Amino acid sequence: AAPKGVWCPTCGLAALAPTTQRDVLIALAKQSILSKLHLEDRPNITHPTSRGALLTALRRMRAQRTDTSLSLGIPGDDGHVPRLRPGMGAQEYEILSFAESGSSTSRSVRLHFHFTRELAGSTEILQATLYLFWTVPGPGTYPVTIRLLQPDPTGLNVTGGSETRLEVQRDGWATLDVGRAVQSLFIQGGQRLTVELEVAEDWGSRLLAIHNDSHWPFVAAQARARTPHRVQRR
Amino acid sequence: GIDCSGDSRMCCRKEFFVDFKEIGWEDWIIQPEGYHMNYCAGLCPLHMAGIPGLAASFHTAVLNLIKANNAEAAVDSCCVPTQRRPLSLLYYDRDSNIVKTDIPDMIVDACGCT
């Protein structure tokens, strides 16, 4: 707070000792960033994503993206993070959620994708894509069923959602639009999307295996902060 | 706008860089490495109302208004940001998801007198 009689806040700052000034400014910077990210405190990162998985995901998304309006650029060497869509109104987000392995059998595997409460409650989903990497056991066509499961009202179990059948013929990345599933998850206030992959034969373990960091399944979502319905007019 | 230098007392932009590593935030903010939390400081005596950083014509208009009205009645002119840009962040949220967003108007590029 500026000392008495000084009419502008930053003039008060000039009256402080340099170290105190620095502490005040750093505290202001922290408070400003956390409040704009709707975070009460800085997150404690329990299991950071490997750099390989992050860079692969960012590259896949950029390769996948046709419209350049929202580009989650790979941070440049100069540390500059390319901007989303310049001049946008409501704040926009790109969210990368990496799979957490769930239960699995020789013919099926479950993957869980978490979304935080802050984002789930205050944003609308513009687009969401599931990225999967297949490794086929040999020549041929391998039918795969993908189910998107939602938490039931108790939040304890998962109930059947939409189902998609794919024919996998070679190694490589595949994408699936999961925008509707993630949007309904957010509307229900849920935080976890479960994806179940099922294959016909017991060669599934190879097809569904997650071999290394760089081929880790992930969901890339584009979201926009909900604007309050009533806009104050000045 | 004018960047503050030495002991300039007039309205100017003070640069202040917050290095995320220095404050122990480099583990959850992936990019960038810091935040240019520049701010505006300095005096705006009446003859400076409307400059720098704003169109000269605006300055003339303001001065004429002050002359036309009783100068004593004129309110103070303040040193405020006249150009700002967003802060683009790539960070981990509480579930270790990775989020990219632009926080609007976070970086002050120029200051001027209202």
Interface residues (C-beta under 8 A of the other chain):
Chain A: W7 C8 T10 C11 L13 A14 L25 I26 L28 A29 K30 S32 I33 K36 L37 L39 R42 P43 N44 I45 T46 H47 P48 T49 L54 A57 L72 P75 G79 H80 V81 P82 R83 L84 M88 Q91 E92 Y93 E94 I95 L96 S97 F98 H114 F115 T116 E118 L119 Q191
Chain B: K14 F16 V18 I23 W25 D27 W28 I30 Q31 P32 E33 Y35 M37 Y39 C40 A41 G42 L43 D76 C78 C79 P86 L87 S88 L89 L90 Y91 Y92 D93 R94 D95 S96 N97 I98 V99 K100 T101 D102 I103 P104 M106
